[in-house]
Structure formats: structure tokens, C-alpha cells
Amino acid sequence: MALNSPTPEALSKLSQIVGSENIFQDAETRDAYSRDETEDLSFLPDVVVKPGSTEEICKILKLASAERIPVTPRGGGTGLSGGSLPIKGGILLSLERLDKILEIDKNNLICVTQPAVTTQTLQEAVEAENLFYPVDPASRGTCAIGGNVAENSGGPRAAKYGVTKDYVLGLTAVLPSGEIIKTGGKLFKDVTGYNLTGIIVGSEGTLCVITEIILKLLPLPTCRTMLQIPFPDLESAAGMVSKILRAGIVPSALEFMERDAILAAKEQLGLTMGFDDAAAQLLIELDGTSQELIDSEVERIGELALENGALDVLLAESSAKQDELWKIRRSLGEAVKQCSIYKEEDTVVPRDKIPELLRRVKELCKQRNISSICYGHAGDGNIHVNLLKENLPDDVWERDLPDIVRELFAIVVDLGGSLTGEHGVGYVQRDYISIMKSDVEIALMRRLKDSFDPLGILNPGKIFPEIQET
């Protein structure tokens, strides 16, 4: 079904809805909203619109439906799968003005927030009330809660605390038709009909526009300790994950970092972790309400690590040292990007398959004469594989990369894994979804999309291969 650019009449109506100060057609603004953090991709929208309420979004989507204008929702613009790229032009719907925490309910351990609140802002606000929102993406300082919900974001603490879907209790959202729906509520149990909240979380902005979110909170942990453990080879480091979990210990974070990733961060930040000769290092964080219990877990992890070939076990005792280690870990993505033209894949496999994944990735890269740098959330099997162009000729890189990615995904699926753990399918992975999903499953998802968005105006060109679009 053909989509249209906004006419002058439609632009005039948009201006009336949001106010002339909140609609932008200038080249500079359109360019700024043409990209996210996905590689070097850029698609210009026809217009950037910044609504200030659910009601304004209703009016915008009613207009877009009537005129069949594509609408691309955008939160913080930190996505890594092209989910907020306006690849069909049309309206770039920035939700940045919906940036208020509406309620922190200490009695029920719940908060209600608008979508543009950053993850870090929300975390700090609830921590001031001795409460805890554990979902912790690397870009927490800039990523928006609404984007986290759209992508079902994870992060380092997923192994112990889960991902975004585990905390979303209810949503207010606007359908492409302009109708408002409310799903869930301040309830920890609700099986009245289908779980629409669960369907919307992780739908990558293709089904509706989220305008209000009800989140579950936890009591704030009072104790926290961090370990840094260097290893002589990748597989020994990765093999520690299952050993720790089998010992009955569930760290709040268990992060894997290959040496080249650490060195890239060291060069960018001027910080060092030490043990530059170690092939890989683990960062392990333990939290809770009993320091005595944490200390016993630290001792047991240390024993297991040394038995598994660790070069040392270092305790980050001060909060300053812990912050420094986290700063290095959170900078890895940006640091690796500075090394070379790259392609990042967000693989996830069963935790006991991480050593085999790393081994087979390195074998693939050797066969294909390219380099790779791996790091990620080993505690939940989520390893970010960065394929680097380096000195490979441009034509060879462009010719071979799609096949290399397919081979990588074939390895991941063979190990019982998934193409993406937290970044989403979006635009860049849509041609690979059939590696994992059957024709029946893809057709079912497309029918779901059609039920929410029969005109196909909302975030078009995402998740499903272009060749199948109508």
C-alpha cells in the first residue's frame, strides 16, 4: 500500500496540533533526526514533529492515517538496529517533550512515567526513595524508557533481574488509527484476555506509540561488591559463567570483555584495568542486603576462578574503583567503533554455549580474513560480536559482509541462540529474520502487525523483509 509525503495542507494541520514551535522542516533538524546510533545510516524525514501529550499524538496519527503518511516514533535515538530511522520519510515523531515521571508509589513499589524520561533519571529518582529499577542499558544516561520498552532492552543486570518486559505492568498507547488503549495497570496479576502489554513490549514501535508506562520497582540493595578477573584465553573466561551459576550464585552483573575491547576503551578514556596481556576479563558484581552473604559468594567465586585458570582475582572495594570499571565497560561500544568501520551483531546463546560461540566466531573470522572484537553480558548469554573491516578493500567488505553475517547467525541458531538479544531486529536485521523464524511464524507476526496497523503507516520497513512488504 503506497505511503505519501505530507502535503502543505497536512503540514499546516500538524502545526495547528502541536504549535508552530514544535514542527521542524529545516535541513539541520531533519538531518539530526535522520540517524540513530546504528552504524552510519541516515534517512531524512519530511518533517520532525514534537507532540506534548497523548491527545496531540492521537490527532497526529488520525491525520497520518487519513493521508497515509508514514510515522516513525523516536525516543532517545540511541538504538543500534535502525529502529527509529525514518526510512520511508514522512513524519519523525519525537517524543522528547513527554519527559516527566508522573508518580512514584512507594507503598506498591510502582512508578508511572512518560516515555522520554531517561533510564538513568528514572533510576536516580527511585533510588532517592530507596527503591530500585534494575534494567541498566549501557546508554542509560541518554536512552529513553519508551525506547527501552519498544526494544525490550536488557543490560548487565539481566542475569539476576531480567529485562524490561519483566518490569512493565501497564501501558497507555495510541494506535495508528489515533485510538487510545490502556493495557495492564498497577497490578501484579492480570489474565483478563490476551496480554497486550506483553505484545507491545519489544514490538519496536511498529504497533502503537507508547505515551505512559507503569513499571514495577524493587527495594534498593544496600550492599554491592565488584570483582575483576583476568583470564589467559577467551574460553576459560566464558566457561566461568556456568560454573558460577551452578554454584548457586547469581551475580547482579557478569560481563565479558575481550582484550582488544578493553585496549580500545583504554585508548579512548585514558583509563586502565591492568592485565593488558589477559585475553579476556570478567567484571562480576554482587548485590543484596547482606554483606556477609556477598563476602562468602566473593570467596567462592575467587576459588572457582583460580581453579578455572584465572590469572588473578581482584576486588574493587571502593565505590570510586567500581565506578571506574563500569565506566570502562559502558564505553566499549563507542571505543570499538573508533577502531574501524564495523558491523555489530547482538547475538545471544544459552550460557553454557558461550565458549563454543566465541571459538566458532574466531574460526569464521579467520576463514573470512576479517577481525572481530567480542564483549557483552555473559551472565545471560548475550555477546556483542563486532566485525571489523580494518584494511579489507571496500568492495570486498561490501560484497562479503552479508554472507559473513549469515554464517555468523547460522552458528548462533545452531547453538540454540537468537539473532538479537536486546538491540531488536529493526531495519538492519530484517533480511536475516528468516534464518531463525519460520514462514508460518513470520506470517503470524505480519498478521498481528496488520491488526494494529492495517494501513502500514507506523514505523514501516522494520522487522520484516522489504521484499515481502505490500
Secondary structure, 3 states (H helix, E strand, C coil): CCCCCCCHHHHHHHHHHHCHHHEECCHHHHHHCCCCCCCCCCCCCCEEECCCCHHHHHHHHHHHHHHCCCEEEECCCCCCCCCCCCCCCCEEEECCCCCCEEEEECCCCEEEECCCCEHHHHHHHHHCCCEECCCCCCCCCCCEHHHHHHHCCCCCCHHHHCCHHHCEEEEEEECCCCCEEEEECCCCCCCCCCCHHHHHCCCCCCCCEEEEEEEECEECCCEEEEEEEEECCHHHHHHHHHHHHHCCCCCCEEEEEEHHHHHHHHHHHCCCCCCCCCCEEEEEEEEECCHHHHHHHHHHHHHHHHHCCCCCCEEECCHHHHHHHHHHHHHHHHHHHCCCCEEEEEEECCHHHHHHHHHHHHHHHHHHCCEEEEEEEHHHCEEEEEEECCCCCHHHHHHHHHHHHHHHHHHHHHCCCECCCCCCCCCCCHHHHHHCCCHHHHHHHHHHHHHHCCCCCECCCCCCCHHHCC
